[in-house]
Amino acid sequence: MKLTKAQRNEIKLKFGGKCSYCGCDLPEKGWHLDHAEPVIRKSEWQSTGTFTGKFVNTGEAFRPENHSFENLMPACAPCNLYKSSMNIEGLRYEIALQVERARKSSLNFRLAEKFGLVTVTEAPIVFHFERYTGRAVLAQGGDE
Ligand SMILES: [Zn+2]
């Protein structure tokens, strides 16, 4: 399925021109089309020597049915790259682990937390597309 420019634009405006996940404004160029339910591209090892080689895409995918217009979400590059081949609940789960990971691996985070510069909350992880009501687009038209 190759998207037209109009279809790409329609997807970009799906949630007010913002990233489906973090809600940041999508840039003019460099935003990504994310598959909410992932399509995982198949690759195979191509040997170039005894101990050298690389994975090369075969052009096929697992669950190719997920490459549909309805399943495509506009995303900023960091969210899309972090989400990788996870589905939405997998992404939510991974994000929920970030505070513990930062505490374990970062002295900077522990210090910032200790001195009150960072306050951790138990807030649920709600994605932009879950909060989006469509008013952002109307607001741009001078509704508010
Ligand atoms: Zn994002």
Backbone and ligand atoms as CSV (ligand in chain L), in Angstrom:
chain,resi,resn,atom,element,x,y,z
A,1,MET,N,N,0.843,-1.188,0.000
A,1,MET,CA,C,0.000,0.000,0.000
A,1,MET,C,C,0.881,1.241,0.000
A,2,LYS,N,N,0.850,1.992,-1.084
A,2,LYS,CA,C,1.614,3.236,-1.175
A,2,LYS,C,C,0.633,4.377,-0.914
A,3,LEU,N,N,0.992,5.273,0.017
A,3,LEU,CA,C,0.093,6.365,0.380
A,3,LEU,C,C,0.288,7.561,-0.544
A,4,THR,N,N,-0.812,8.234,-0.839
A,4,THR,CA,C,-0.721,9.487,-1.587
A,4,THR,C,C,-0.344,10.595,-0.602
A,5,LYS,N,N,0.031,11.732,-1.137
A,5,LYS,CA,C,0.374,12.886,-0.301
A,5,LYS,C,C,-0.837,13.294,0.553
A,6,ALA,N,N,-2.030,13.239,-0.051
A,6,ALA,CA,C,-3.267,13.606,0.668
A,6,ALA,C,C,-3.532,12.632,1.817
A,7,GLN,N,N,-3.290,11.338,1.582
A,7,GLN,CA,C,-3.494,10.345,2.646
A,7,GLN,C,C,-2.501,10.552,3.787
A,8,ARG,N,N,-1.241,10.839,3.434
A,8,ARG,CA,C,-0.225,11.116,4.468
A,8,ARG,C,C,-0.645,12.330,5.302
A,9,ASN,N,N,-1.150,13.342,4.623
A,9,ASN,CA,C,-1.582,14.544,5.319
A,9,ASN,C,C,-2.786,14.252,6.226
A,10,GLU,N,N,-3.688,13.410,5.742
A,10,GLU,CA,C,-4.854,13.030,6.543
A,10,GLU,C,C,-4.420,12.322,7.828
A,11,ILE,N,N,-3.421,11.457,7.699
A,11,ILE,CA,C,-2.907,10.750,8.875
A,11,ILE,C,C,-2.208,11.738,9.808
A,12,LYS,N,N,-1.456,12.679,9.246
A,12,LYS,CA,C,-0.759,13.661,10.085
A,12,LYS,C,C,-1.757,14.465,10.924
A,13,LEU,N,N,-2.924,14.755,10.361
A,13,LEU,CA,C,-3.923,15.574,11.069
A,13,LEU,C,C,-4.881,14.752,11.927
A,14,LYS,N,N,-4.671,13.435,11.959
A,14,LYS,CA,C,-5.570,12.523,12.684
A,14,LYS,C,C,-5.799,12.961,14.130
A,15,PHE,N,N,-4.747,13.453,14.795
A,15,PHE,CA,C,-4.864,13.889,16.195
A,15,PHE,C,C,-4.373,15.326,16.341
A,16,GLY,N,N,-4.859,16.180,15.460
A,16,GLY,CA,C,-4.559,17.608,15.546
A,16,GLY,C,C,-3.155,17.990,15.111
A,17,GLY,N,N,-2.512,17.156,14.301
A,17,GLY,CA,C,-1.152,17.483,13.844
A,17,GLY,C,C,-0.099,17.183,14.899
A,18,LYS,N,N,-0.488,16.401,15.904
A,18,LYS,CA,C,0.440,16.072,17.001
A,18,LYS,C,C,0.757,14.581,17.012
A,19,CYS,N,N,1.846,14.246,17.687
A,19,CYS,CA,C,2.251,12.844,17.837
A,19,CYS,C,C,1.163,12.088,18.593
A,20,SER,N,N,0.767,10.932,18.087
A,20,SER,CA,C,-0.282,10.117,18.714
A,20,SER,C,C,0.056,9.746,20.152
A,21,TYR,N,N,1.336,9.680,20.469
A,21,TYR,CA,C,1.741,9.137,21.768
A,21,TYR,C,C,2.088,10.240,22.765
A,22,CYS,N,N,3.101,11.072,22.464
A,22,CYS,CA,C,3.521,12.087,23.445
A,22,CYS,C,C,2.772,13.407,23.266
A,23,GLY,N,N,2.176,13.627,22.099
A,23,GLY,CA,C,1.392,14.842,21.885
A,23,GLY,C,C,2.204,16.052,21.448
A,24,CYS,N,N,3.476,15.877,21.127
A,24,CYS,CA,C,4.265,17.031,20.650
A,24,CYS,C,C,3.790,17.411,19.244
A,25,ASP,N,N,4.059,18.643,18.848
A,25,ASP,CA,C,3.719,19.079,17.493
A,25,ASP,C,C,4.586,18.330,16.504
A,26,LEU,N,N,3.975,17.795,15.466
A,26,LEU,CA,C,4.757,17.089,14.448
A,26,LEU,C,C,5.437,18.112,13.553
A,27,PRO,N,N,6.705,17.883,13.244
A,27,PRO,CA,C,7.395,18.817,12.358
A,27,PRO,C,C,6.877,18.696,10.928
A,28,GLU,N,N,7.166,19.708,10.120
A,28,GLU,CA,C,6.773,19.677,8.712
A,28,GLU,C,C,7.331,18.429,8.032
A,29,LYS,N,N,8.603,18.168,8.291
A,29,LYS,CA,C,9.267,16.985,7.727
A,29,LYS,C,C,9.907,16.199,8.853
A,30,GLY,N,N,9.970,14.887,8.680
A,30,GLY,CA,C,10.676,14.062,9.652
A,30,GLY,C,C,9.769,13.366,10.650
A,31,TRP,N,N,8.431,13.520,10.507
A,31,TRP,CA,C,7.539,12.747,11.375
A,31,TRP,C,C,7.375,11.359,10.757
A,32,HIS,N,N,6.938,10.403,11.579
A,32,HIS,CA,C,6.873,9.011,11.132
A,32,HIS,C,C,5.440,8.503,11.054
A,33,LEU,N,N,5.244,7.539,10.174
A,33,LEU,CA,C,3.994,6.779,10.126
A,33,LEU,C,C,4.229,5.548,10.990
A,34,ASP,N,N,3.474,5.431,12.075
A,34,ASP,CA,C,3.636,4.291,12.968
A,34,ASP,C,C,2.493,3.321,12.754
A,35,HIS,N,N,2.792,2.034,12.840
A,35,HIS,CA,C,1.738,1.015,12.821
A,35,HIS,C,C,1.333,0.764,14.271
A,36,ALA,N,N,0.094,1.128,14.647
A,36,ALA,CA,C,-0.384,0.906,16.019
A,36,ALA,C,C,-0.189,-0.562,16.384
A,37,GLU,N,N,-0.728,-1.446,15.578
A,37,GLU,CA,C,-0.424,-2.872,15.689
A,37,GLU,C,C,0.732,-3.101,14.728
A,38,PRO,N,N,1.863,-3.547,15.233
A,38,PRO,CA,C,3.078,-3.531,14.417
A,38,PRO,C,C,3.079,-4.471,13.216
A,39,VAL,N,N,3.796,-4.043,12.226
A,39,VAL,CA,C,4.174,-4.890,11.105
A,39,VAL,C,C,5.662,-5.159,11.326
A,40,ILE,N,N,6.036,-6.394,11.362
A,40,ILE,CA,C,7.443,-6.701,11.611
A,40,ILE,C,C,8.082,-7.180,10.315
A,41,ARG,N,N,9.050,-6.397,9.863
A,41,ARG,CA,C,9.698,-6.727,8.589
A,41,ARG,C,C,10.607,-7.931,8.749
A,42,LYS,N,N,10.536,-8.829,7.779
A,42,LYS,CA,C,11.394,-10.013,7.813
A,42,LYS,C,C,12.767,-9.654,7.254
A,43,SER,N,N,13.779,-10.186,7.889
A,43,SER,CA,C,15.121,-9.983,7.357
A,43,SER,C,C,15.862,-11.312,7.418
A,44,GLU,N,N,16.888,-11.411,6.639
A,44,GLU,CA,C,17.706,-12.628,6.664
A,44,GLU,C,C,19.180,-12.267,6.685
A,45,TRP,N,N,19.954,-13.160,7.259
A,45,TRP,CA,C,21.392,-12.937,7.387
A,45,TRP,C,C,22.053,-13.146,6.034
A,46,GLN,N,N,22.814,-12.148,5.628
A,46,GLN,CA,C,23.549,-12.265,4.373
A,46,GLN,C,C,25.042,-12.257,4.723
A,47,SER,N,N,25.653,-13.391,4.576
A,47,SER,CA,C,27.068,-13.536,4.920
A,47,SER,C,C,27.944,-12.879,3.862
A,48,THR,N,N,28.953,-12.152,4.363
A,48,THR,CA,C,29.902,-11.544,3.417
A,48,THR,C,C,31.305,-12.113,3.640
A,49,GLY,N,N,31.416,-13.030,4.560
A,49,GLY,CA,C,32.711,-13.636,4.864
A,49,GLY,C,C,32.524,-14.643,5.980
A,50,THR,N,N,33.592,-15.165,6.521
A,50,THR,CA,C,33.488,-16.191,7.563
A,50,THR,C,C,32.783,-15.661,8.811
A,51,PHE,N,N,33.147,-14.478,9.271
A,51,PHE,CA,C,32.546,-13.926,10.484
A,51,PHE,C,C,31.862,-12.587,10.241
A,52,THR,N,N,31.605,-12.261,9.020
A,52,THR,CA,C,31.002,-10.958,8.723
A,52,THR,C,C,29.730,-11.142,7.901
A,53,GLY,N,N,28.883,-10.157,8.011
A,53,GLY,CA,C,27.629,-10.182,7.270
A,53,GLY,C,C,26.690,-9.165,7.835
A,54,LYS,N,N,25.482,-9.155,7.336
A,54,LYS,CA,C,24.491,-8.210,7.842
A,54,LYS,C,C,23.087,-8.747,7.586
A,55,PHE,N,N,22.115,-8.210,8.376
A,55,PHE,CA,C,20.718,-8.548,8.157
A,55,PHE,C,C,20.175,-7.659,7.048
A,56,VAL,N,N,19.493,-8.273,6.108
A,56,VAL,CA,C,18.941,-7.556,4.962
A,56,VAL,C,C,17.435,-7.827,4.914
A,57,ASN,N,N,16.651,-6.747,4.737
A,57,ASN,CA,C,15.193,-6.918,4.629
A,57,ASN,C,C,14.844,-7.767,3.412
A,58,THR,N,N,13.894,-8.684,3.614
A,58,THR,CA,C,13.489,-9.548,2.503
A,58,THR,C,C,12.390,-8.898,1.672
A,59,GLY,N,N,11.791,-7.800,2.204
A,59,GLY,CA,C,10.659,-7.186,1.524
A,59,GLY,C,C,9.339,-7.799,1.973
A,60,GLU,N,N,9.409,-8.859,2.793
A,60,GLU,CA,C,8.196,-9.473,3.341
A,60,GLU,C,C,8.041,-9.041,4.801
A,61,ALA,N,N,6.851,-9.283,5.357
A,61,ALA,CA,C,6.602,-8.882,6.735
A,61,ALA,C,C,5.736,-9.910,7.434
A,62,PHE,N,N,5.924,-10.002,8.769
A,62,PHE,CA,C,4.989,-10.749,9.593
A,62,PHE,C,C,3.776,-9.852,9.799
A,63,ARG,N,N,2.592,-10.412,9.795
A,63,ARG,CA,C,1.337,-9.661,9.954
A,63,ARG,C,C,1.230,-8.489,8.962
A,64,PRO,N,N,1.396,-8.745,7.672
A,64,PRO,CA,C,1.289,-7.657,6.677
A,64,PRO,C,C,-0.093,-7.011,6.653
A,65,GLU,N,N,-1.110,-7.723,7.191
A,65,GLU,CA,C,-2.475,-7.162,7.239
A,65,GLU,C,C,-2.526,-5.899,8.109
A,66,ASN,N,N,-1.512,-5.719,8.982
A,66,ASN,CA,C,-1.479,-4.507,9.821
A,66,ASN,C,C,-1.037,-3.264,9.054
A,67,HIS,N,N,-0.588,-3.466,7.832
A,67,HIS,CA,C,-0.210,-2.297,7.023
A,67,HIS,C,C,-1.459,-1.756,6.332
A,68,SER,N,N,-2.348,-1.172,7.154
A,68,SER,CA,C,-3.602,-0.635,6.622
A,68,SER,C,C,-3.715,0.827,7.021
A,69,PHE,N,N,-4.502,1.567,6.284
A,69,PHE,CA,C,-4.684,2.996,6.533
A,69,PHE,C,C,-5.162,3.240,7.970
A,70,GLU,N,N,-6.121,2.446,8.443
A,70,GLU,CA,C,-6.721,2.631,9.777
A,70,GLU,C,C,-5.684,2.401,10.875
A,71,ASN,N,N,-4.708,1.546,10.614
A,71,ASN,CA,C,-3.713,1.176,11.628
A,71,ASN,C,C,-2.540,2.152,11.684
A,72,LEU,N,N,-2.517,3.120,10.773
A,72,LEU,CA,C,-1.379,4.045,10.727
A,72,LEU,C,C,-1.601,5.244,11.640
A,73,MET,N,N,-0.606,5.542,12.447
A,73,MET,CA,C,-0.663,6.622,13.432
A,73,MET,C,C,0.464,7.607,13.145
A,74,PRO,N,N,0.170,8.919,13.265
A,74,PRO,CA,C,1.263,9.883,13.129
A,74,PRO,C,C,2.092,9.888,14.407
A,75,ALA,N,N,3.394,9.871,14.275
A,75,ALA,CA,C,4.257,9.842,15.464
A,75,ALA,C,C,5.510,10.667,15.235
A,76,CYS,N,N,6.033,11.212,16.332
A,76,CYS,CA,C,7.333,11.878,16.238
A,76,CYS,C,C,8.389,10.780,16.126
A,77,ALA,N,N,9.554,11.143,15.629
A,77,ALA,CA,C,10.597,10.135,15.422
A,77,ALA,C,C,10.989,9.431,16.733
A,78,PRO,N,N,11.216,10.163,17.850
A,78,PRO,CA,C,11.606,9.444,19.076
A,78,PRO,C,C,10.567,8.422,19.540
A,79,CYS,N,N,9.274,8.769,19.503
A,79,CYS,CA,C,8.238,7.819,19.928
A,79,CYS,C,C,8.206,6.605,18.998
A,80,ASN,N,N,8.255,6.863,17.696
A,80,ASN,CA,C,8.197,5.754,16.745
A,80,ASN,C,C,9.407,4.840,16.884
A,81,LEU,N,N,10.577,5.417,17.040
A,81,LEU,CA,C,11.783,4.592,17.146
A,81,LEU,C,C,11.790,3.822,18.462
A,82,TYR,N,N,11.304,4.444,19.542
A,82,TYR,CA,C,11.247,3.741,20.822
A,82,TYR,C,C,10.209,2.630,20.774
A,83,LYS,N,N,9.066,2.892,20.156
A,83,LYS,CA,C,7.992,1.900,20.083
A,83,LYS,C,C,8.438,0.690,19.287
A,84,SER,N,N,9.232,0.936,18.243
A,84,SER,CA,C,9.803,-0.151,17.443
A,84,SER,C,C,8.713,-1.151,17.047
A,85,SER,N,N,8.840,-2.411,17.405
A,85,SER,CA,C,7.844,-3.410,16.994
A,85,SER,C,C,6.852,-3.735,18.106
A,86,MET,N,N,6.742,-2.835,19.111
A,86,MET,CA,C,5.762,-3.064,20.182
A,86,MET,C,C,4.383,-2.598,19.732
A,87,ASN,N,N,3.351,-3.177,20.343
A,87,ASN,CA,C,2.010,-2.626,20.138
A,87,ASN,C,C,1.787,-1.553,21.210
A,88,ILE,N,N,0.606,-0.966,21.250
A,88,ILE,CA,C,0.355,0.168,22.145
A,88,ILE,C,C,0.480,-0.227,23.620
A,89,GLU,N,N,-0.044,-1.377,23.990
A,89,GLU,CA,C,0.060,-1.786,25.402
A,89,GLU,C,C,1.502,-2.122,25.770
A,90,GLY,N,N,2.247,-2.654,24.835
A,90,GLY,CA,C,3.669,-2.917,25.066
A,90,GLY,C,C,4.423,-1.622,25.306
A,91,LEU,N,N,4.088,-0.596,24.535
A,91,LEU,CA,C,4.718,0.715,24.700
A,91,LEU,C,C,4.378,1.301,26.069
A,92,ARG,N,N,3.103,1.188,26.458
A,92,ARG,CA,C,2.676,1.720,27.761
A,92,ARG,C,C,3.447,1.021,28.890
A,93,TYR,N,N,3.577,-0.278,28.776
A,93,TYR,CA,C,4.298,-1.066,29.778
A,93,TYR,C,C,5.766,-0.626,29.851
A,94,GLU,N,N,6.399,-0.464,28.705
A,94,GLU,CA,C,7.809,-0.063,28.657
A,94,GLU,C,C,8.019,1.324,29.258
A,95,ILE,N,N,7.118,2.246,28.957
A,95,ILE,CA,C,7.253,3.601,29.491
A,95,ILE,C,C,7.123,3.573,31.011
A,96,ALA,N,N,6.221,2.717,31.510
A,96,ALA,CA,C,6.021,2.613,32.959
A,96,ALA,C,C,7.287,2.136,33.672
A,97,LEU,N,N,8.179,1.470,32.973
A,97,LEU,CA,C,9.416,0.969,33.588
A,97,LEU,C,C,10.529,2.009,33.641
A,98,GLN,N,N,10.317,3.149,33.005
A,98,GLN,CA,C,11.413,4.102,32.833
A,98,GLN,C,C,11.918,4.721,34.136
A,99,VAL,N,N,11.014,5.002,35.072
A,99,VAL,CA,C,11.455,5.630,36.322
A,99,VAL,C,C,12.378,4.679,37.083
A,100,GLU,N,N,11.972,3.411,37.203
A,100,GLU,CA,C,12.813,2.448,37.920
A,100,GLU,C,C,14.159,2.279,37.229
A,101,ARG,N,N,14.141,2.257,35.906
A,101,ARG,CA,C,15.399,2.125,35.154
A,101,ARG,C,C,16.302,3.323,35.393
A,102,ALA,N,N,15.705,4.512,35.393
A,102,ALA,CA,C,16.502,5.720,35.618
A,102,ALA,C,C,17.090,5.704,37.026
A,103,ARG,N,N,16.270,5.283,38.025
A,103,ARG,CA,C,16.765,5.205,39.408
A,103,ARG,C,C,17.940,4.245,39.522
A,104,LYS,N,N,17.819,3.106,38.864
A,104,LYS,CA,C,18.873,2.086,38.946
A,104,LYS,C,C,20.139,2.507,38.230
A,105,SER,N,N,19.994,3.125,37.088
A,105,SER,CA,C,21.175,3.316,36.236
A,105,SER,C,C,21.747,4.727,36.259
A,106,SER,N,N,21.031,5.677,36.845
A,106,SER,CA,C,21.512,7.053,36.734
A,106,SER,C,C,21.693,7.722,38.097
A,107,LEU,N,N,22.937,7.998,38.428
A,107,LEU,CA,C,23.235,8.766,39.644
A,107,LEU,C,C,22.612,10.158,39.519
A,108,ASN,N,N,22.635,10.708,38.316
A,108,ASN,CA,C,22.054,12.034,38.076
A,108,ASN,C,C,20.578,12.036,38.458
A,109,PHE,N,N,19.859,11.003,38.043
A,109,PHE,CA,C,18.434,10.931,38.359
A,109,PHE,C,C,18.233,10.806,39.869
A,110,ARG,N,N,19.016,9.914,40.509
A,110,ARG,CA,C,18.865,9.722,41.967
A,110,ARG,C,C,19.144,11.015,42.715
A,111,LEU,N,N,20.168,11.735,42.315
A,111,LEU,CA,C,20.481,13.014,42.964
A,111,LEU,C,C,19.371,14.035,42.730
A,112,ALA,N,N,18.928,14.135,41.499
A,112,ALA,CA,C,17.865,15.092,41.176
A,112,ALA,C,C,16.607,14.772,41.981
A,113,GLU,N,N,16.301,13.479,42.139
A,113,GLU,CA,C,15.129,13.079,42.919
A,113,GLU,C,C,15.337,13.410,44.402
A,114,LYS,N,N,16.515,13.088,44.913
A,114,LYS,CA,C,16.837,13.309,46.327
A,114,LYS,C,C,16.719,14.779,46.707
A,115,PHE,N,N,17.124,15.664,45.789
A,115,PHE,CA,C,17.091,17.094,46.096
A,115,PHE,C,C,15.825,17.781,45.576
A,116,GLY,N,N,14.842,16.975,45.240
A,116,GLY,CA,C,13.529,17.532,44.912
A,116,GLY,C,C,13.414,18.173,43.547
A,117,LEU,N,N,14.407,17.933,42.696
A,117,LEU,CA,C,14.326,18.510,41.349
A,117,LEU,C,C,13.420,17.676,40.446
A,118,VAL,N,N,13.277,16.407,40.805
A,118,VAL,CA,C,12.413,15.497,40.043
A,118,VAL,C,C,11.410,14.914,41.023
A,119,THR,N,N,10.165,14.972,40.684
A,119,THR,CA,C,9.127,14.360,41.505
A,119,THR,C,C,8.446,13.280,40.678
A,120,VAL,N,N,8.520,12.063,41.171
A,120,VAL,CA,C,7.895,10.943,40.460
A,120,VAL,C,C,6.456,10.819,40.920
A,121,THR,N,N,5.570,10.614,39.971
A,121,THR,CA,C,4.153,10.425,40.307
A,121,THR,C,C,3.719,9.031,39.861
A,122,GLU,N,N,2.558,8.644,40.301
A,122,GLU,CA,C,1.989,7.362,39.889
A,122,GLU,C,C,0.962,7.589,38.784
A,123,ALA,N,N,1.107,8.710,38.078
A,123,ALA,CA,C,0.135,9.047,37.023
A,123,ALA,C,C,0.062,7.926,35.989
A,124,PRO,N,N,-1.144,7.577,35.561
A,124,PRO,CA,C,-1.259,6.569,34.509
A,124,PRO,C,C,-0.703,7.122,33.201
A,125,ILE,N,N,-0.223,6.251,32.369
A,125,ILE,CA,C,0.307,6.680,31.078
A,125,ILE,C,C,-0.846,6.736,30.083
A,126,VAL,N,N,-1.188,7.969,29.722
A,126,VAL,CA,C,-2.288,8.193,28.778
A,126,VAL,C,C,-1.691,8.819,27.535
A,127,PHE,N,N,-1.920,8.189,26.405
A,127,PHE,CA,C,-1.361,8.702,25.159
A,127,PHE,C,C,-2.225,9.837,24.607
A,128,HIS,N,N,-1.585,10.675,23.814
A,128,HIS,CA,C,-2.296,11.822,23.234
A,128,HIS,C,C,-3.560,11.379,22.486
A,129,PHE,N,N,-3.463,10.314,21.706
A,129,PHE,CA,C,-4.625,9.905,20.905
A,129,PHE,C,C,-5.787,9.447,21.793
A,130,GLU,N,N,-5.498,9.062,23.043
A,130,GLU,CA,C,-6.547,8.627,23.971
A,130,GLU,C,C,-7.261,9.824,24.622
A,131,ARG,N,N,-6.555,10.957,24.688
A,131,ARG,CA,C,-7.142,12.173,25.272
A,131,ARG,C,C,-7.768,13.064,24.215
A,132,TYR,N,N,-7.352,12.853,22.979
A,132,TYR,CA,C,-7.707,13.779,21.901
A,132,TYR,C,C,-9.220,13.791,21.646
A,133,THR,N,N,-9.773,15.000,21.624
A,133,THR,CA,C,-11.215,15.117,21.403
A,133,THR,C,C,-11.536,15.769,20.063
A,134,GLY,N,N,-10.504,16.221,19.370
A,134,GLY,CA,C,-10.733,16.874,18.078
A,134,GLY,C,C,-10.820,18.376,18.194
A,135,ARG,N,N,-10.773,18.905,19.426
A,135,ARG,CA,C,-10.924,20.351,19.604
A,135,ARG,C,C,-9.695,21.134,19.161
A,136,ALA,N,N,-8.521,20.461,19.162
A,136,ALA,CA,C,-7.292,21.177,18.790
A,136,ALA,C,C,-7.384,21.725,17.373
A,137,VAL,N,N,-7.996,20.965,16.477
A,137,VAL,CA,C,-8.109,21.404,15.091
A,137,VAL,C,C,-9.071,22.581,15.011
A,138,LEU,N,N,-10.186,22.501,15.747
A,138,LEU,CA,C,-11.162,23.600,15.752
A,138,LEU,C,C,-10.537,24.864,16.340
A,139,ALA,N,N,-9.727,24.675,17.407
A,139,ALA,CA,C,-9.101,25.821,18.061
A,139,ALA,C,C,-8.206,26.585,17.083
A,140,GLN,N,N,-7.561,25.855,16.178
A,140,GLN,CA,C,-6.705,26.515,15.197
A,140,GLN,C,C,-7.530,27.387,14.259
A,141,GLY,N,N,-8.803,27.056,14.124
A,141,GLY,CA,C,-9.681,27.841,13.261
A,141,GLY,C,C,-10.290,29.027,13.989
A,142,GLY,N,N,-9.809,29.310,15.202
A,142,GLY,CA,C,-10.259,30.479,15.940
A,142,GLY,C,C,-11.514,30.222,16.756
A,143,ASP,N,N,-11.753,28.952,17.108
A,143,ASP,CA,C,-12.954,28.577,17.858
A,143,ASP,C,C,-12.871,29.006,19.327
A,144,GLU,N,N,-11.660,29.092,19.879
A,144,GLU,CA,C,-11.519,29.420,21.295
A,144,GLU,C,C,-10.866,30.783,21.528
L,1,ZN,ZN,ZN,5.987,11.469,20.320
